[in-house]
Amino acid sequence: MVALTGCTTIIWKHPIKGDGKISTMRSPKGSDSFIRDYDICGKIADQYVNNLDKVSDPCLADRERIKCMKNKYGWKIKNKYTKE
């Protein structure tokens, strides 16, 4: 059993596309490029997880989305923090 005690926020930075922010259970906020790339990477991650038949593993989809954001589009995580 996993208990979530707070909301995690990840702040992303890109050298030319601006920045963006993701909070647990909320829509992404930031530049248009960030939101577009985040949505595309979400679809890529979902497809990857579905192909592996691991739909019940949300962490796998998150890891794949982060990989996509970094490797495909050049985003970097600037900061991560958790509010309780």
Secondary structure, DSSP 8 states (H G I E B T S, - for coil): -----SEEEEEEEETTTEEEEEETTS--EE-HHHHHHHHHHHHHHHHHHHHTT-TT-HHHHHHHHHHHHHHTT--EEEEEEEE-
